[in-house]
Structures are given as C-alpha cells and as structure tokens.
Amino acid sequence: MSDLLLLGLIGALTLLLLLTLLAFAGYSGLLAEVAVSAGSPPIRNVTVAYKFHKGSYGETGHLFTESCSVSPKLRSIAVYYDNPHMVSPEKCRCAVGSILSEGEESPSPELIHLYQKFGFKVFSFPAPSHVVTATFPYTTPLSIWLAIRRVHPALDAYIKERKLCAHPRLEIYQQDQIHFMCPLARQGDFYVPEVKETERKSRGPVEASDIPTDGTGADTSDTSSVSLEVGPGSRETSATTLSPGASSRCWDDGDTRSEHSYSESGASGSSFEELDLEGEGPLEEPHLGPEVEPLGANKWPREPSTPEKGEE
C-alpha cells in the first residue's frame, strides 16, 4: 500500500512539473502567432553604440551582456549581416550594442563617452520607408530561444516567396517584445564600417580604373550612413563608403558580395514598390493592399545570444 502511495505521489509531482513547464513555455511565446508583414519600421532613425563581431552568432552573448552592463535601461539591438545557412560560422558578421537615442533626440556626450570608454563605437541608422517586420513576446529568457526558431523561418519564407531584396536583419529588444526588421530600402546605411572593411579585404586590391568616377576624376562610389566618432569635448561625423551596389543588389543577383549578403530574395529581387503593404506601422504611414498570411519555412536555428530581460 505504501509503495502505491509513493508511486502515486511521484506521478502527481511529475505531472505537475510537466504542466508547469508547459505553462512557462506558453507564457514565453510557444503558442504566440508569428505574423510577418511589410510596412513602416518599428523604430525611427537611431544612434547606437555597438561592437562588431565576426564569428558564430552563438558567441555574441557576452556582447549583449557588456552593452547592458554599461546602461541596463537602454534597449539592446543586433544587426546580422550574413545568412548562417550560406556562410560558414567563422565568417558571419554582426554588430551588437545599445540604442542611445531615437528620432530627433541626440545622445548625451556623457553617455557616448561612457560607451566609448568600454570599447564601443557609435553609429547612426536611418528609418527606412518600408521594412519586412515581425514581433515576438519577450517575457522570459526562453522567449529568445523560441523567437530564433520561429520568427526567422517565417521571415525567410515571406521574403523568398515575394522575391524581395531585404537585408540586413535587425533584432530590437524593446520592453516586452522583440522586434525583427529587414529593410527594403537604404540597406547600405545599415552596414557599419567594419563590414565595409571586411568586404575590401576579401576582394583584395582594387585597381584605380575599377573605381567609378565623375568627369573630374572624383570617386562616385555609393556611401553608407554617417559614423559618429566622438572625441573628448567634441562630436565629429564622417561618411563611410560601402561597396558599390551593396544597397541595391540581392542574394541571387550575381553580386560579388553574395556570399555575405543577408537577403533571401529570389532571382528577380523585387523592390518594395511592387509589394502590397499591410497595415499601419508605428510611424502611422498609410499602406495599400490586403493582408497576406505569413508562410512557414525551414528553420533557421541560432543559439540564444541575448541577455536576460532583467538586464535590459
């Protein structure tokens, strides 16, 4: 009789544990709907403090920890430039850090100097007119693991199905949600200077005759966004040049950068003008066209690399 009671108690505790785990997973977003759409960006133009990383995306956790340690109240951001399905882990590139300011607001010099003291660089990202975007609940550390395995495949399918040119891929950790964003315009403005440098090294020396010039012989290469290099008591800006065509070519366009581009576009690389835009985004821009249901896709696994919610 005592053995039956013991077995019954063990079974009840096991069942209770399983129910608790299922409830925790559900609260973390296991059953959350993943809706992918094209529309306005979830954030406006931002100034970020970041550190560049080249290697496996699963090794970036310490970068999130570092940026959150400097200022825990700021939102975390990560920009992934390479598709880990098509680029070896040691060649994958990303930038991880914190959002210092958004919109017309400028970050304080004290905050900039604080991040620079710990080895971070400062860069500005624009607010593109249209993006492919999705959100996922951010309630527990498990939410990160679930988001990686559920949202990225949905983004891949949406972009590939519509043959869009959408890159790079951004993750913004904001309050109780993770925002995923793939720009459909001004992609080159999201490439930090270190990416440009790796592209230059991978191509080797460029002949002077290969550099596009105007009638005066001046370099007319495309330029990316503005990098903020702040020294003691001053703020200076400098334009950084990105590889020609970086913001206009897609994965399958035959670009020499195709090994590194983070675009799941089809052969044609449709522009966002050809896409039926859905809903109204955070910037309240009007969009046209009916809603389109998100599509499934093969998984894009990546180890969770962000800090726990409490550290944000």
Secondary structure as UniProt FT lines:
FT   HELIX           2..28
FT   TURN            29..31
FT   STRAND          37..39
FT   STRAND          46..54
FT   HELIX           57..59
FT   HELIX           61..70
FT   TURN            72..73
FT   STRAND          76..80
FT   TURN            84..86
FT   HELIX           89..91
FT   STRAND          93..102
FT   TURN            103..104
FT   HELIX           109..117
FT   TURN            118..119
FT   STRAND          121..125
FT   STRAND          131..137
FT   HELIX           141..161
FT   TURN            162..163
FT   STRAND          169..174
FT   TURN            175..176
FT   STRAND          177..183
FT   HELIX           187..190
FT   HELIX           193..203
FT   HELIX           208..210
FT   TURN            215..216
FT   STRAND          223..231
FT   TURN            232..233
FT   STRAND          234..241
FT   TURN            244..248
FT   TURN            251..254
FT   TURN            256..260
FT   HELIX           272..274
FT   TURN            282..283
FT   HELIX           309..311
//
